[in-house]
């Protein structure tokens, strides 16, 4: 019996010790903190885009034929009016010759018609004299008048045929001129889509023979910015970007145009933002992918707080619902070994730090970013996001 009583006493003592040990461990919650600091914040909008020449001209042909000569190639610098290629002109030269012959024939027909008119005019005058002397019938006079009118009309027809053949000659000469493909602008040949001996047909649409960038020293980036960020972007904002060809080199540009036409892909809406870039060194090439950071704001020497501290919520306090959002942004500190929430007003953010505009926090204050209880229970140290 004595042993049983001793056993019960031991069990009671052990249970009491375990209970107090558990309470001590529970009350001894550990917090991880980071300090409020003074530093710089650069708020940016990131996107990707494609390098393009500011002005690109597609050079085609208005006549069909076989490419006889090529005078330029990829990367060739060209001047306005410079010949780029020659379509075999033999057929068009023959058409010009035929049109000239037709014009000569039409001119000869004019002379023939004029001679006929001269003859009918003489006959008419002679018949008028004879009729006045009653030497011929009235019908003979009428016939001579009709013949004279017909001859005059024939002269007009012959003259019209001359004008028609002149127009045909002009068309033939224009087509012959179009066999010489000329550059419409100064620039560089980006692409050449034909080879010598290749036949090009301009029946339904003008085929593209060359792609010429007018001035590669000035380029632009066409980038898509999400609708959630487009409200923060304005024309003339500075831009920094890099391309995969030069990953360690930062290029600079400036927002030129924000186009209003929406671009919708799989229910995601974005807008085309055009960024002008100086390319005096000709390092940037059309088609390169640019990783862009549009600089919205830069502030130096400001009070800032880690973003993770703004997302922290102690377990049991609930997530940042509408009621919390209405109260404004807040951060938690340790006061008397317990977490305490301080309300603050925030400004710009760079994704890692957020500006503190007003509130009780000062430089060096420790704010809670996580706790052992949160880590064990999977708490809300990474809760809902916040407005930047």
C-alpha positions as CSV (number, residue, x, y, z in Angstrom):
1,X,0.0,0.0,0.0
2,X,2.8,2.3,0.9
3,X,4.4,1.7,-2.5
4,X,1.2,2.6,-4.3
5,X,0.9,5.9,-2.4
6,X,4.5,6.7,-3.2
7,X,3.9,6.0,-6.9
8,X,0.9,8.3,-7.0
9,X,2.9,11.1,-5.4
10,X,5.7,10.7,-8.0
11,X,3.2,10.8,-10.9
12,X,1.6,14.0,-9.5
13,X,5.0,15.7,-9.0
14,X,6.1,14.8,-12.5
15,X,2.8,16.0,-14.1
16,X,3.0,19.3,-12.2
17,X,6.6,19.8,-13.3
18,X,5.7,19.1,-16.9
19,X,2.7,21.5,-16.8
20,X,4.8,24.4,-15.5
21,X,7.6,23.6,-17.9
22,X,5.2,23.7,-20.8
23,X,3.8,27.1,-19.6
24,X,7.2,28.5,-19.3
25,X,8.1,27.4,-22.8
26,X,4.8,28.8,-24.1
27,X,5.4,32.1,-22.5
28,X,9.0,32.2,-23.7
29,X,8.0,32.8,-27.3
30,X,11.0,33.8,-29.5
31,X,10.8,36.7,-32.0
32,X,13.1,37.5,-34.9
33,X,13.5,41.2,-35.6
34,X,15.1,43.6,-38.0
35,X,15.8,47.2,-37.5
36,X,14.3,50.3,-39.1
37,X,17.0,52.0,-41.1
38,X,17.8,55.1,-43.0
39,X,18.7,54.6,-46.6
40,X,17.7,54.8,-50.2
41,X,14.6,53.4,-52.0
42,X,14.2,53.2,-55.8
43,X,10.6,52.4,-56.9
44,X,10.6,50.7,-60.3
45,X,8.3,48.9,-62.7
46,X,9.9,45.9,-64.4
47,X,9.1,44.5,-67.8
48,X,10.6,42.9,-70.9
49,X,10.6,44.2,-74.4
50,X,12.1,44.0,-77.9
51,X,14.7,46.3,-79.5
52,X,13.5,47.9,-82.7
53,X,14.7,50.6,-85.1
54,X,12.7,53.8,-84.7
55,X,11.9,53.8,-88.5
56,X,12.0,50.6,-90.5
57,X,11.2,50.6,-94.2
58,X,10.1,47.6,-96.2
59,X,11.4,47.8,-99.8
60,X,9.4,45.9,-102.4
61,X,8.9,45.8,-106.1
62,X,6.0,47.0,-108.2
63,X,6.9,44.8,-111.2
64,X,7.4,41.1,-111.6
65,X,10.5,39.5,-113.0
66,X,13.8,37.8,-112.3
67,X,16.5,39.3,-110.1
68,X,19.4,39.9,-112.4
69,X,21.8,41.8,-110.1
70,X,22.1,42.4,-106.3
71,X,24.2,45.5,-105.3
72,X,23.8,45.3,-101.5
73,X,23.8,42.7,-98.8
74,X,23.1,42.3,-95.1
75,X,24.4,45.2,-93.0
76,X,25.1,47.4,-96.0
77,X,24.9,51.1,-95.5
78,X,22.8,52.7,-98.2
79,X,21.9,56.3,-99.3
80,X,18.5,57.5,-100.5
81,X,18.2,56.8,-104.2
82,X,21.0,54.2,-104.3
83,X,20.3,51.1,-106.4
84,X,19.8,48.0,-104.4
85,X,18.9,45.4,-107.0
86,X,18.1,45.1,-110.7
87,X,15.2,43.1,-112.1
88,X,15.9,41.7,-115.6
89,X,14.8,44.6,-117.9
90,X,14.6,42.8,-121.2
91,X,10.9,42.4,-121.3
92,X,10.2,45.9,-120.2
93,X,12.7,47.4,-122.7
94,X,10.8,45.5,-125.4
95,X,7.5,47.0,-124.1
96,X,9.0,50.5,-124.3
97,X,10.2,49.8,-127.8
98,X,6.7,48.6,-128.8
99,X,5.1,51.6,-127.2
100,X,7.4,54.0,-129.1
101,X,6.5,52.3,-132.3
102,X,2.8,52.6,-131.6
103,X,3.3,56.3,-130.9
104,X,5.1,56.8,-134.2
105,X,2.2,55.0,-136.0
106,X,-0.3,57.1,-134.2
107,X,1.5,60.2,-135.2
108,X,1.5,59.0,-138.8
109,X,-2.2,58.4,-138.6
110,X,-2.7,62.0,-137.5
111,X,-0.9,63.2,-140.6
112,X,-2.9,60.9,-142.8
113,X,-6.2,62.1,-141.2
114,X,-5.1,65.7,-141.6
115,X,-4.4,65.1,-145.3
116,X,-7.8,63.5,-145.8
117,X,-9.4,66.5,-144.0
118,X,-7.5,68.9,-146.3
119,X,-8.9,67.0,-149.3
120,X,-12.5,67.0,-148.1
121,X,-12.2,70.7,-147.3
122,X,-11.1,71.5,-150.8
123,X,-13.9,69.4,-152.3
124,X,-16.4,71.2,-150.1
125,X,-15.3,74.6,-151.2
126,X,-15.3,73.6,-154.9
127,X,-18.8,72.1,-154.6
128,X,-20.1,75.2,-152.9
129,X,-18.9,77.3,-155.9
130,X,-20.5,74.9,-158.3
131,X,-23.7,74.7,-156.4
132,X,-23.9,78.5,-156.4
133,X,-23.8,78.4,-160.2
134,X,-26.4,75.6,-160.3
135,X,-23.9,73.2,-161.8
136,X,-24.3,70.4,-159.2
137,X,-27.2,69.1,-157.2
138,X,-27.9,69.9,-153.6
139,X,-27.2,66.3,-152.7
140,X,-23.6,66.5,-153.9
141,X,-23.0,69.6,-151.7
142,X,-24.5,67.8,-148.7
143,X,-22.3,64.8,-149.3
144,X,-19.1,66.9,-149.5
145,X,-20.1,68.7,-146.2
146,X,-20.6,65.3,-144.5
147,X,-17.3,64.0,-145.7
148,X,-15.6,67.1,-144.4
149,X,-17.2,66.7,-141.0
150,X,-16.2,63.1,-140.9
151,X,-12.6,63.9,-141.9
152,X,-12.4,66.5,-139.1
153,X,-13.6,63.9,-136.6
154,X,-11.1,61.4,-137.8
155,X,-8.3,64.0,-137.1
156,X,-9.5,64.2,-133.5
157,X,-9.6,60.4,-133.2
158,X,-6.0,60.2,-134.6
159,X,-4.9,62.9,-132.1
160,X,-6.6,61.0,-129.2
161,X,-4.8,57.8,-130.3
162,X,-1.5,59.7,-130.1
163,X,-2.3,60.7,-126.5
164,X,-3.3,57.1,-125.7
165,X,0.0,55.7,-127.1
166,X,1.9,58.4,-125.2
167,X,0.3,57.2,-121.9
168,X,1.1,53.6,-122.8
169,X,4.7,54.6,-123.5
170,X,4.9,56.4,-120.1
171,X,3.6,53.3,-118.4
172,X,6.1,51.1,-120.1
173,X,8.9,53.5,-119.3
174,X,7.8,53.6,-115.6
175,X,7.7,49.8,-115.4
176,X,11.2,49.8,-116.9
177,X,12.3,52.3,-114.3
178,X,10.8,50.1,-111.5
179,X,13.2,47.3,-112.5
180,X,15.8,49.3,-110.7
181,X,15.1,48.8,-107.0
182,X,16.2,52.0,-105.2
183,X,16.6,52.8,-101.5
184,X,13.9,55.2,-100.3
185,X,15.9,56.3,-97.2
186,X,19.4,56.5,-95.8
187,X,20.0,53.5,-93.5
188,X,21.3,50.0,-93.1
189,X,20.0,46.9,-94.8
190,X,18.7,44.7,-91.9
191,X,17.5,41.8,-94.1
192,X,17.7,40.7,-97.7
193,X,14.9,38.3,-98.8
194,X,16.0,37.6,-102.5
195,X,18.9,36.1,-104.4
196,X,20.1,36.5,-108.0
197,X,18.0,34.4,-110.3
198,X,14.9,34.4,-108.0
199,X,11.6,35.4,-109.6
200,X,9.5,37.9,-107.8
201,X,5.8,38.3,-108.5
202,X,3.9,41.5,-107.8
203,X,0.5,40.3,-108.9
204,X,-1.5,40.4,-105.7
205,X,0.8,42.1,-103.1
206,X,4.1,43.8,-103.1
207,X,6.8,41.3,-102.1
208,X,9.4,42.5,-99.6
209,X,12.9,42.4,-101.0
210,X,14.8,44.4,-98.3
211,X,14.3,45.6,-94.8
212,X,16.1,48.9,-94.1
213,X,16.5,50.5,-90.7
214,X,16.7,54.2,-91.3
215,X,18.9,55.1,-88.3
216,X,20.3,52.5,-85.9
217,X,21.9,55.1,-83.7
218,X,18.5,55.8,-82.3
219,X,16.4,52.8,-81.3
220,X,13.3,52.1,-79.3
221,X,12.1,49.3,-77.0
222,X,8.5,48.1,-77.3
223,X,7.6,46.7,-73.9
224,X,4.3,45.6,-72.4
225,X,3.5,46.9,-68.9
226,X,0.8,45.2,-66.8
227,X,-2.4,47.1,-66.2
228,X,-1.7,47.1,-62.5
229,X,1.4,49.1,-63.0
230,X,0.6,51.3,-66.0
231,X,-1.0,54.0,-63.8
232,X,2.4,54.6,-62.2
233,X,4.2,55.1,-65.5
234,X,4.4,58.5,-67.2
235,X,6.1,59.8,-70.3
236,X,9.7,61.0,-69.8
237,X,10.3,58.6,-66.9
238,X,14.0,57.4,-66.9
239,X,14.7,53.8,-67.8
240,X,17.5,51.4,-67.2
241,X,17.8,48.1,-69.0
242,X,20.2,45.3,-70.0
243,X,20.3,42.8,-72.8
244,X,21.5,39.2,-72.7
245,X,24.4,40.1,-75.1
246,X,25.8,42.5,-72.5
247,X,24.5,41.3,-69.1
248,X,27.0,43.4,-67.1
249,X,26.3,46.6,-69.0
250,X,23.4,48.9,-68.0
251,X,21.9,51.0,-70.8
252,X,19.7,54.0,-70.3
253,X,16.6,55.3,-72.0
254,X,13.5,57.3,-71.4
255,X,9.7,56.6,-71.8
256,X,8.5,58.2,-75.0
257,X,4.9,57.1,-75.5
258,X,2.3,55.1,-73.6
259,X,0.0,53.7,-76.2
260,X,-3.7,53.4,-75.1
261,X,-4.6,50.4,-77.2
262,X,-4.9,47.4,-74.7
263,X,-3.1,44.1,-75.4
264,X,-5.1,41.2,-74.1
265,X,-3.4,37.7,-73.9
266,X,-5.2,35.0,-72.0
267,X,-7.3,37.6,-70.1
268,X,-4.2,39.5,-69.0
269,X,-4.3,43.1,-70.1
270,X,-1.2,45.1,-70.7
271,X,-0.2,48.3,-72.6
272,X,2.6,49.0,-75.0
273,X,5.2,51.5,-73.5
274,X,7.7,52.8,-76.1
275,X,11.1,53.6,-74.7
276,X,13.6,55.7,-76.8
277,X,17.2,54.7,-76.6
278,X,20.5,56.2,-77.8
279,X,22.6,53.6,-79.7
280,X,25.5,55.7,-80.8
281,X,27.9,52.7,-80.2
282,X,25.7,50.4,-82.3
283,X,25.9,47.7,-79.6
284,X,22.1,47.2,-79.6
285,X,20.6,45.3,-82.5
286,X,17.0,44.9,-83.7
287,X,15.2,42.0,-82.1
288,X,17.3,41.9,-78.9
289,X,15.3,41.2,-75.7
290,X,15.6,44.0,-73.2
291,X,15.0,43.6,-69.5
292,X,13.6,46.9,-68.5
293,X,13.3,48.8,-65.2
294,X,11.2,52.0,-65.4
295,X,12.3,54.2,-62.6
296,X,9.2,55.7,-61.0
297,X,10.8,57.4,-58.0
298,X,14.1,57.6,-56.1
299,X,14.5,58.8,-52.6
300,X,17.7,59.0,-50.5
301,X,18.2,59.3,-46.8
302,X,14.6,58.2,-45.9
303,X,13.3,56.1,-43.0
304,X,12.6,52.6,-44.3
305,X,11.2,49.3,-43.0
306,X,11.7,45.8,-44.3
307,X,8.6,44.7,-46.3
308,X,8.5,41.3,-44.4
309,X,7.8,43.3,-41.2
310,X,4.7,44.8,-42.8
311,X,3.4,41.3,-43.7
312,X,3.9,39.9,-40.2
313,X,0.9,39.1,-38.0
314,X,1.1,37.2,-34.7
315,X,-0.8,33.9,-34.5
316,X,-4.2,34.4,-33.1
317,X,-4.4,38.0,-34.3
318,X,-6.0,37.1,-37.6
319,X,-5.0,38.0,-41.1
320,X,-5.1,41.5,-42.5
321,X,-8.7,41.7,-43.4
322,X,-10.8,44.6,-44.6
323,X,-10.9,46.0,-41.0
324,X,-7.2,45.9,-40.7
325,X,-6.7,47.5,-44.1
326,X,-9.0,50.3,-43.1
327,X,-6.9,51.0,-40.1
328,X,-3.8,51.7,-42.3
329,X,-0.5,50.0,-42.5
330,X,1.2,48.7,-39.4
331,X,4.2,46.9,-37.9
332,X,4.8,45.0,-34.7
333,X,7.4,45.6,-32.0
334,X,8.2,43.9,-28.7
335,X,7.0,45.7,-25.6
336,X,7.2,44.0,-22.2
337,X,8.1,40.8,-24.0
338,X,4.8,40.9,-25.9
339,X,4.1,42.0,-29.5
340,X,2.5,45.4,-30.0
341,X,1.2,46.9,-33.2
342,X,2.2,50.4,-34.3
343,X,0.3,52.1,-37.1
344,X,2.4,53.9,-39.7
345,X,1.9,55.6,-43.0
346,X,4.0,54.2,-45.9
347,X,5.3,55.6,-49.2
348,X,7.2,54.1,-52.1
349,X,8.6,50.6,-52.1
350,X,11.3,48.7,-54.0
351,X,10.0,45.2,-53.1
352,X,12.5,44.8,-50.2
353,X,12.0,48.0,-48.2
354,X,9.1,50.5,-47.8
355,X,9.4,54.2,-47.0
356,X,7.9,55.3,-43.6
357,X,6.3,58.6,-44.1
358,X,4.9,59.0,-40.6
359,X,4.4,57.1,-37.4
360,X,6.1,56.3,-34.1
361,X,8.9,54.2,-35.5
362,X,12.5,55.6,-35.5
363,X,15.8,54.6,-36.9
364,X,17.2,51.6,-35.0
365,X,13.8,50.4,-33.7
366,X,13.4,46.6,-33.9
367,X,10.4,45.4,-35.8
368,X,9.2,41.8,-35.7
369,X,9.6,39.9,-39.0
370,X,8.7,36.3,-37.7
371,X,8.4,34.3,-34.5
372,X,9.0,30.8,-33.3
373,X,5.3,30.3,-32.8
374,X,4.6,31.3,-36.4
375,X,7.4,29.1,-37.7
376,X,6.0,26.1,-35.9
377,X,2.4,26.6,-36.7
378,X,2.9,28.0,-40.2
379,X,1.6,31.5,-39.1
380,X,1.0,34.6,-41.1
381,X,4.5,36.1,-41.2
382,X,3.9,36.2,-44.9
383,X,0.4,37.5,-44.9
384,X,-1.5,39.5,-47.5
385,X,0.3,42.1,-49.6
386,X,0.1,45.8,-49.1
387,X,-0.4,48.9,-51.3
388,X,2.9,50.5,-52.3
